[in-house]
Amino acid sequence: MASAALICDSEPWKDLKEHVNVIEKKHLRDLMNDVERCQSMMVEIDGILLDYSRQRVRLDTIGKLLKLAEAARLRQKIDMMYNGDHINSTENRSVLHIALRAPRDKVICSDGKNVVPDVWYVLDKIKEFSERVRSGSWVGATGKALKDVVAIGIGGSFLGPLFVHNALQTDPEAADCARGRQLRFLANVDPVDVARNISGLNPETTLVVVVSKTFTTAETMLNARTMREWISSALGTQAVAKHMVAVSTNLTLVEKFGIDPANTFAFWDWVGGRYSVCSAVGVLPLSLQYGFPIVEKFLNGASNIDNHFYSASFERNLPVLLGLLSVWNVTFLGYPARAILPYSQALEKFAPHIQQVSMESNGKGVSIDGIPLPFETGEIDFGEPGTNGQHSFYQLIHQGRVVPCDFIGSIKSQQPIYLKGEVVSNHDELMSNFFAQPDALAYGKSPEQLLQDSVPDHLVPHKLLAIYEHRIAVEGFIWGINSFDQWGVELGKVLASQVRKQLHLSRTKREPVQGFNFSTTTLLTRYLEVEPGTPSDSTMLPRV
Ligand code: F6P
């Protein structure tokens, strides 16, 4: 994917830079009065209506952004992704999360090998295993059915599955399939997270799924050892085989940990952690909770968007349009943040998931060829479901700063309520806010813009997920960065291991703190003055 020249040296980039002056003179109010403009800024695909008329763009702005896409070779880059080329060049890998939701008969190759049969081998295995657990034919060490699942994982091995689980929890069909079962997520290495997650659970009826692409992530591995202790101290070490399974690309380390390879669900290095929700990372815990057929529907929805992203013209391509608008907002208009505002409680965990997918992917300072970038990339993503956000941070968006917003609404509620005597149903009340807020922002006293999508609720999670994944890829392709590596986060891991070593030496051998700067030395010394509160051989039984 080598392209030594930076995109900011291209003519379309320079043209857009000049165009900013023109746009800055326009008030959104005036742009919104142009009906023809607004009409052409609505795109409906597969039940999803995107209305980007409240973005600070004219029709010719879109034309200019499309020229930028051409200069950035967006078409070729998408083709390379779908062809399995090693577009994650720093890690020398294909980027093929699209293969995770491809139909059985599709051919998608990485390094000359069709990967779709491997994907379906694992999906079939999940289907079979989850059916056995759910039906009670797979039992725990004491012969009881396993009705509760604790999924251990962090980052991409947690946020995507948590988002989907939350979205399905109140879907009537999914909820029906989950009756009598619990799915919990243990992510943080804080022992409080362990205590909260095992509170009320019985090891005899609990299945633990350890989810880690690398099977080396410090937080996940300590939590996995803690849960292994919880199970074996209650049921004996031989119970681990019945009560612990794993999802990983590192099958050797899984076996070394003591989990039966037969109960390990694989995925591959061409699946980035934050793009892994459609692999066994998400599919296994979700199938255990809801049954495989529900999860399969989810995969099909994401696959529809994969086809749309690949084949639709850029003028009507949702991820492409959204990606170009983000580039325009961040790089040209200089708005560093983006608020994700689903008017749907079921999408409560969407913003945290997108935070990782977006910020870990596109928060980069150098181009894919290693050249320092003279412009900003990535955006600061944050969000809360409406209407909660309105009573929290909207004031700043209304009058303090310009923050591009993604308003996401649904036509139907998963759980409709209409009280006798009320003017509108509860969902209509929610949606009144959804329709009012964007206009308040657009027409208010300061120039703001927003993006408004309207989506039927049952279609939301799977399609939204794939739209945002591809949108983020589009942004990275335009900026000319590698959206699929994450070298920045590695430094923190190295420093944490230095601190861990120090804590061990100080606690066990009373060694003084050394090798840190003044501030950290002082803080660590102060921390070590107090003895830890719990015995080191604690079996971590909950005290709550
Ligand atoms: O935080 C860095 C990271 O590598 C993420 O990219 C990843 O999602 C997370 O850690 C968890 O990694 P793993 O699945 O290997 O435990």
Residues whose N, C-alpha, C, O or C-beta is under 5 A from the ligand:
A	BS01	F6P	I154 G155 G156 S157 V211 S212 K213 T214 F215 T217 T220 G273 R274 Q486 V489
